[in-house]
Protein backbone atom coordinates (compact mmCIF):
# COMPACT_ATOMS: atom_id res chain seq x y z
CA UNK A 1 0.00 0.00 0.00
CA UNK A 2 2.68 2.53 1.00
CA UNK A 3 4.88 1.78 -2.01
CA UNK A 4 1.92 2.25 -4.30
CA UNK A 5 1.13 5.54 -2.56
CA UNK A 6 4.57 7.07 -3.11
CA UNK A 7 4.62 5.77 -6.69
CA UNK A 8 1.31 7.57 -7.18
CA UNK A 9 2.93 10.84 -6.04
CA UNK A 10 5.85 10.35 -8.42
CA UNK A 11 3.35 9.58 -11.21
CA UNK A 12 1.42 12.79 -10.43
CA UNK A 13 4.64 14.79 -10.81
CA UNK A 14 5.84 12.93 -13.93
CA UNK A 15 4.25 15.04 -16.66
CA UNK A 16 3.68 13.96 -20.25
CA UNK A 17 5.40 16.16 -22.84
CA UNK A 18 2.90 16.64 -25.67
CA UNK A 19 4.82 19.35 -27.57
CA UNK A 20 7.87 21.49 -26.91
CA UNK A 21 7.15 23.60 -23.79
CA UNK A 22 3.72 21.93 -23.36
CA UNK A 23 3.02 19.26 -20.73
CA UNK A 24 -0.06 17.34 -19.65
CA UNK A 25 -0.84 16.18 -16.10
CA UNK A 26 -3.65 14.34 -14.37
CA UNK A 27 -5.08 14.56 -10.85
CA UNK A 28 -5.56 11.65 -8.42
CA UNK A 29 -9.03 10.54 -7.38
CA UNK A 30 -8.78 11.45 -3.69
CA UNK A 31 -12.31 12.69 -3.09
CA UNK A 32 -11.54 16.42 -3.26
CA UNK A 33 -14.00 18.69 -5.06
CA UNK A 34 -11.14 20.66 -6.63
CA UNK A 35 -7.47 20.10 -7.39
CA UNK A 36 -5.20 20.38 -4.35
CA UNK A 37 -3.15 23.57 -4.68
CA UNK A 38 0.14 21.91 -3.77
CA UNK A 39 -0.33 19.51 -6.68
CA UNK A 40 -0.58 22.39 -9.16
CA UNK A 41 2.47 24.13 -7.66
CA UNK A 42 4.51 20.92 -7.82
CA UNK A 43 3.46 20.08 -11.37
CA UNK A 44 4.16 23.63 -12.60
CA UNK A 45 7.64 23.41 -11.07
CA UNK A 46 8.19 20.07 -12.83
CA UNK A 47 7.14 21.59 -16.17
CA UNK A 48 9.52 24.54 -15.75
CA UNK A 49 12.39 22.30 -14.60
CA UNK A 50 12.07 20.17 -17.74
CA UNK A 51 13.15 23.21 -19.81
CA UNK A 52 16.20 24.17 -17.73
CA UNK A 53 19.76 22.71 -17.79
CA UNK A 54 20.41 20.20 -15.01
CA UNK A 55 23.13 22.34 -13.38
CA UNK A 56 20.49 24.93 -12.38
CA UNK A 57 17.98 24.48 -9.58
CA UNK A 58 14.95 26.52 -8.56
CA UNK A 59 15.67 29.08 -5.86
CA UNK A 60 12.30 30.89 -5.88
CA UNK A 61 8.79 30.62 -7.24
CA UNK A 62 5.76 32.89 -7.15
CA UNK A 63 2.32 31.67 -8.24
CA UNK A 64 -1.31 32.82 -8.34
CA UNK A 65 -4.38 30.58 -8.12
CA UNK A 66 -6.88 31.96 -10.62
CA UNK A 67 -9.68 29.37 -10.75
CA UNK A 68 -10.46 26.07 -8.99
CA UNK A 69 -8.95 23.08 -10.76
CA UNK A 70 -11.19 20.31 -12.11
CA UNK A 71 -10.06 16.88 -10.87
CA UNK A 72 -11.88 15.03 -13.67
CA UNK A 73 -9.86 16.29 -16.65
CA UNK A 74 -6.13 16.75 -17.42
CA UNK A 75 -4.26 20.01 -16.79
CA UNK A 76 -2.18 21.55 -19.57
CA UNK A 77 1.01 23.34 -18.48
CA UNK A 78 2.51 25.84 -20.95
CA UNK A 79 6.08 27.01 -20.29
CA UNK A 80 7.36 30.38 -21.50
CA UNK A 81 11.17 30.53 -21.62
CA UNK A 82 11.50 34.11 -20.38
CA UNK A 83 15.28 34.34 -19.98
CA UNK A 84 18.43 32.21 -20.03
CA UNK A 85 21.23 34.14 -18.35
CA UNK A 86 24.77 33.26 -17.31
CA UNK A 87 23.76 32.56 -13.69
CA UNK A 88 19.97 32.72 -13.62
CA UNK A 89 17.20 31.23 -15.73
CA UNK A 90 13.59 32.44 -15.59
CA UNK A 91 10.46 30.56 -16.62
CA UNK A 92 6.75 31.35 -16.57
CA UNK A 93 4.20 28.53 -16.44
CA UNK A 94 0.46 28.76 -17.08
CA UNK A 95 -1.87 25.89 -16.12
CA UNK A 96 -4.95 25.61 -18.35
CA UNK A 97 -8.26 23.74 -18.13
CA UNK A 98 -11.42 24.22 -20.22
CA UNK A 99 -9.45 26.74 -22.31
CA UNK A 100 -8.86 29.08 -19.34
CA UNK A 101 -5.91 29.69 -17.04
CA UNK A 102 -6.39 28.24 -13.56
CA UNK A 103 -2.87 29.05 -12.25
CA UNK A 104 0.25 30.90 -13.29
CA UNK A 105 3.72 30.85 -11.77
CA UNK A 106 7.13 32.43 -12.31
CA UNK A 107 10.20 30.39 -11.32
CA UNK A 108 13.83 31.47 -11.11
CA UNK A 109 16.67 28.96 -11.36
CA UNK A 110 20.33 29.53 -10.46
CA UNK A 111 23.66 27.78 -10.86
CA UNK A 112 25.29 26.75 -7.55
CA UNK A 113 27.36 29.55 -6.02
CA UNK A 114 29.24 30.18 -2.78
CA UNK A 115 28.45 33.29 -0.72
CA UNK A 116 27.46 34.71 2.67
CA UNK A 117 25.53 32.31 4.90
CA UNK A 118 23.23 32.92 7.88
CA UNK A 119 19.80 31.74 9.02
CA UNK A 120 17.13 32.10 11.70
CA UNK A 121 17.58 29.35 14.33
CA UNK A 122 15.03 26.54 14.45
CA UNK A 123 12.62 26.77 17.40
CA UNK A 124 12.46 24.00 19.98
CA UNK A 125 9.97 21.29 19.08
CA UNK A 126 9.24 17.68 20.07
CA UNK A 127 10.48 15.12 17.56
CA UNK A 128 8.09 13.47 15.08
CA UNK A 129 8.49 10.10 16.86
CA UNK A 130 6.49 11.51 19.79
CA UNK A 131 3.56 12.72 17.67
CA UNK A 132 0.55 11.17 15.94
CA UNK A 133 0.21 11.16 12.18
CA UNK A 134 -2.53 13.53 10.97
CA UNK A 135 -4.16 10.48 9.36
CA UNK A 136 -4.61 8.88 12.79
CA UNK A 137 -5.89 12.13 14.33
CA UNK A 138 -8.54 12.52 11.65
CA UNK A 139 -9.71 8.93 12.03
CA UNK A 140 -11.29 10.00 15.32
CA UNK A 141 -13.46 12.52 13.44
CA UNK A 142 -14.56 10.29 10.57
CA UNK A 143 -18.17 10.05 11.80
CA UNK A 144 -18.50 13.85 11.80
CA UNK A 145 -17.16 14.44 8.32
CA UNK A 146 -19.39 15.94 5.62
CA UNK A 147 -19.82 13.50 2.69
CA UNK A 148 -17.61 15.61 0.41
CA UNK A 149 -14.62 15.13 2.74
CA UNK A 150 -15.12 11.49 3.72
CA UNK A 151 -13.14 9.88 0.89
CA UNK A 152 -10.22 12.28 1.09
CA UNK A 153 -9.91 11.90 4.87
CA UNK A 154 -10.03 8.10 4.70
CA UNK A 155 -7.48 7.68 1.89
CA UNK A 156 -3.78 7.05 2.56
CA UNK A 157 -1.98 10.17 1.34
CA UNK A 158 1.54 10.09 -0.14
CA UNK A 159 2.63 12.68 2.42
CA UNK A 160 2.89 12.20 6.17
CA UNK A 161 2.13 15.13 8.47
CA UNK A 162 2.50 15.10 12.27
CA UNK A 163 1.10 18.28 13.84
CA UNK A 164 2.43 19.73 17.08
CA UNK A 165 -0.54 20.83 19.25
CA UNK A 166 -3.12 19.78 16.62
CA UNK A 167 -6.40 21.64 16.08
CA UNK A 168 -9.83 19.99 16.38
CA UNK A 169 -11.31 21.11 13.06
CA UNK A 170 -14.88 20.54 14.33
CA UNK A 171 -14.46 22.35 17.65
CA UNK A 172 -11.71 24.93 17.05
CA UNK A 173 -10.65 27.20 19.89
CA UNK A 174 -9.12 30.66 19.60
CA UNK A 175 -5.34 30.57 19.76
CA UNK A 176 -2.34 32.54 18.60
CA UNK A 177 -1.64 32.40 14.82
CA UNK A 178 1.31 30.05 15.17
CA UNK A 179 1.59 26.33 14.45
CA UNK A 180 4.24 23.73 13.69
CA UNK A 181 4.22 20.28 12.14
CA UNK A 182 6.67 17.67 10.91
CA UNK A 183 6.18 16.51 7.34
CA UNK A 184 7.76 14.31 4.69
CA UNK A 185 6.98 12.02 1.80
CA UNK A 186 5.60 8.79 3.23
CA UNK A 187 8.26 6.60 1.58
CA UNK A 188 11.79 6.97 0.13
CA UNK A 189 12.19 8.96 -3.09
CA UNK A 190 14.77 8.69 -5.88
CA UNK A 191 17.96 10.75 -5.44
CA UNK A 192 16.92 13.54 -7.80
CA UNK A 193 17.23 17.00 -6.14
CA UNK A 194 14.67 18.47 -8.52
CA UNK A 195 12.12 15.84 -7.57
CA UNK A 196 12.66 16.65 -3.89
CA UNK A 197 12.04 20.33 -4.63
CA UNK A 198 8.80 19.49 -6.44
CA UNK A 199 7.64 17.22 -3.61
CA UNK A 200 8.38 19.94 -1.04
CA UNK A 201 6.39 22.41 -3.16
CA UNK A 202 3.53 19.86 -3.04
CA UNK A 203 3.88 19.58 0.75
CA UNK A 204 4.16 23.31 1.43
CA UNK A 205 0.50 24.11 0.67
CA UNK A 206 -0.92 21.49 3.03
CA UNK A 207 -1.52 23.45 6.28
CA UNK A 208 -0.27 26.98 5.65
CA UNK A 209 -3.61 28.71 5.09
CA UNK A 210 -5.10 27.18 8.25
CA UNK A 211 -2.75 29.36 10.34
CA UNK A 212 -4.73 32.55 9.61
CA UNK A 213 -7.92 30.97 10.98
CA UNK A 214 -6.47 30.02 14.38
CA UNK A 215 -7.20 33.34 16.18
CA UNK A 216 -10.82 33.25 15.00
CA UNK A 217 -11.82 29.72 16.04
CA UNK A 218 -13.15 28.83 12.58
CA UNK A 219 -12.56 25.87 10.29
CA UNK A 220 -12.91 24.98 6.61
CA UNK A 221 -15.50 22.35 7.65
CA UNK A 222 -18.05 25.06 8.55
CA UNK A 223 -20.80 25.62 6.00
CA UNK A 224 -20.45 29.41 6.24
CA UNK A 225 -16.68 29.45 5.58
CA UNK A 226 -15.17 29.97 2.12
CA UNK A 227 -11.47 29.11 2.14
CA UNK A 228 -9.08 29.10 -0.83
CA UNK A 229 -5.43 29.80 -1.58
CA UNK A 230 -4.92 33.00 -3.60
CA UNK A 231 -1.18 32.90 -4.17
CA UNK A 232 1.91 30.98 -3.08
CA UNK A 233 5.62 31.77 -2.95
CA UNK A 234 8.62 29.61 -2.03
CA UNK A 235 12.35 30.13 -1.68
CA UNK A 236 14.76 27.17 -1.65
CA UNK A 237 17.82 27.97 0.48
CA UNK A 238 19.83 24.78 0.99
CA UNK A 239 19.85 21.11 -0.09
CA UNK A 240 17.37 18.74 1.58
CA UNK A 241 15.49 15.50 1.16
CA UNK A 242 11.69 15.61 1.09
CA UNK A 243 11.53 11.96 2.26
CA UNK A 244 13.18 12.88 5.58
CA UNK A 245 11.40 14.72 8.39
CA UNK A 246 11.13 18.50 7.92
CA UNK A 247 9.77 20.91 10.54
CA UNK A 248 7.26 23.41 9.10
CA UNK A 249 7.11 26.50 11.37
CA UNK A 250 4.13 28.68 10.39
CA UNK A 251 2.67 32.02 11.47
CA UNK A 252 0.10 34.53 10.25
CA UNK A 253 1.05 38.18 10.82
CA UNK A 254 -2.21 39.62 9.49
CA UNK A 255 -5.79 38.94 8.44
CA UNK A 256 -8.01 41.64 6.90
CA UNK A 257 -10.35 42.18 3.98
CA UNK A 258 -11.40 38.50 3.96
CA UNK A 259 -7.74 37.52 3.35
CA UNK A 260 -5.13 35.99 5.62
CA UNK A 261 -1.36 36.22 5.16
CA UNK A 262 0.69 33.19 6.18
CA UNK A 263 4.44 32.51 6.37
CA UNK A 264 6.42 29.33 6.82
CA UNK A 265 10.01 28.34 7.60
CA UNK A 266 11.06 24.77 6.78
CA UNK A 267 13.93 23.14 8.73
CA UNK A 268 15.54 19.71 8.57
CA UNK A 269 16.23 17.48 11.59
CA UNK A 270 19.66 19.12 12.08
CA UNK A 271 18.11 22.59 12.35
CA UNK A 272 19.18 23.77 8.88
CA UNK A 273 16.74 26.21 7.26
CA UNK A 274 16.14 24.63 3.84
CA UNK A 275 13.20 26.63 2.48
CA UNK A 276 10.69 29.39 3.20
CA UNK A 277 7.11 29.90 2.03
CA UNK A 278 4.44 32.59 2.05
CA UNK A 279 0.80 32.50 1.06
CA UNK A 280 -2.24 34.75 1.11
CA UNK A 281 -5.59 33.01 1.22
CA UNK A 282 -9.28 33.81 1.08
CA UNK A 283 -10.94 33.28 4.49
CA UNK A 284 -14.44 34.62 3.88
CA UNK A 285 -17.27 34.05 6.34
CA UNK A 286 -20.83 34.25 5.01
CA UNK A 287 -23.48 35.76 7.28
CA UNK A 288 -26.77 34.01 7.83
CA UNK A 289 -25.61 30.44 6.99
Buried (B, 14 or more C-beta within 10 A) or exposed (E): EEEEBBEBBBEBBBBEEEEEBBBBBBBBEBBBEBBBBBBBBBBBBBBBBBBBEEEBBBBBBBBBBBEEBBBEEBBBBBBBBEEBEEEEBBBBBBBBBEEEBBBBBBBBBBEEEEEEEEBEEBEEBEEBEEBBBBBEBBEEBEEEBEEEBEEBBBBEBBBBBBBBEBBEBEEBEEEEBBBBBBBBBBBEBEEEBBBBBBBBBBBBBBBBBBBBBBBBEBBBBBEEBEBBBBBBBBBBBEEBBBBEBBBBBBBBEEBEEEBBBBBBBBBBEEEBBBBBBBBBBBBEBEEEE
